[in-house]
Amino acid sequence: MTVITIHNLTMAIKNSIDSSSRAMEEEEAYDLAHRVLNFFGYADRIIDNILEPEDRDAFYMLEDAGILTTEREETTLYDGREWRIHYWLFRRERINELLLQGPRTAEAVTTAEFNYDELPDDIWQRGSEN
């Protein structure tokens, strides 16, 4: 994928949210994708300074999902001080993975849970051998 479309980003966001904790509706994912793409435009990275706190919170959520990542650059100012510039970047490979994986379902989450009923009865007995 060379261009990140609003549809692809919407689906990646929707697929990255664990439905057992809080399912994200497609319209909500679309709104978030639209908001993020408005910052990036056609660029590969954006500077963190342009974000408002609520936008930065959304970017951190997408970083937790693996959709965005950060990098920083250090430069020396004319007076000798060091200046750090923070950037946000898309993780295109992760977006592709999320598109291929499909949405997480509650059934997939519950099948991975531990089932105590499958343990043998003697597992609950304490032994004095230890």
N, C-alpha and C positions, 0 to 999 in steps of 0.2 A: 504494500500500500504506500503510494508516494504522497497522496493528498489525504488529509484527515477530513472527512466530510462530516456534516452534522449528524447524518444518520449513523455512520460508523461510531462516532464518539458517543452518541446517545445509547447505542446498543452496548458498547463497552462499559459505560457507566452503569447501565441497568444490570448487566451481567456480573459486574464486580461487587455489587451490593449483596450481602448475605441475607437471604430472605428469612432466615430464622430469627434475625434480630429486628430487621425493619426493611420490608420490601419497598422498593422505589418504583413508583408508577412511571410509565413511559413518558407521560407529559412532564413530570418533574425532572426526569433524566434529560429530556429534550431541552427544557429550560436551562438546566445547568450546562449542558453541552453548548448551547447557544451563547450563554454568558461567557464561557471559557474561550470559545472560538472568537468572540468579539475582541477579546484581549490580544489573542495571538495573530489574528488576521492571516496573512500569508507567511508570517515569520516562523522560524523554528524555535525561537526562544524569546522570552520577554523579561524585562527587568522587574524585580520585585517591588521597587519603589512606587510603581503606578497603581498598586493594589490598595484598596481600602480594607480595613480589618475584616469585614464580613466576606469579602472576596477572597482574602488570604485564607480564611477558615475553610472555604470551599476547596481551595487549592490544596490545603493540607489533607483534607479528606481524600482528594484524588491522588495525592502522593501516597497515602496509606493503602489505597487500592492498587497502586503500582502504575497508574495512568500517567502521572506527572513525576518529575524528579527535579532536583535542584542542582545548581552548580554555582561556584563563586569564582570571581576573578579579583586579583589584587593588583593595584596599580599605585605608583608613587606620585603624589601630588607635587606641584612645583616647589612647595616649601619643605619637601622631604618626608611628609607624613604618608603613611600607608592608608589606602582607601580600599575597602572591600565592596564589590558590587555583586549582588545576588540575583540569579536568574532562575526562571522556571522553564522547563523543557518537556515536550511530550516524549513518552516512552513508546515509540511506535511498535516495537516488538511485543510489548505487553498488551497494547490495544489490539493487535492482531490475534494474540492468544485468547483474549476475552471474546473477540468476535467468533472465533472457532469453537470455544468452549460452550457457549450458550448460557442461558440463565441458570443460576443455582436454584435448586428447588428445595422445599422443606423436606421432601422425602429423602433426598440425597443426604441432607444433614442428619436426619434421624437414623438412617441406616448405619451411620458411622459411630453412633453412640454406643457406649458400653452397656451390656445387658447383664445385670446381676443374676437374673433367673437362670442363666446358663452355667453358673458356677456350681461345682459339686457341694453337697451339704457339709462335708468334712472340712471344707476350706475355712469355715467359721469357728472351728474348734481350736482353742489355744493348746499348744503342746508345751510340756515342761522340758523337752529335749533341748531347747535353745538355750 
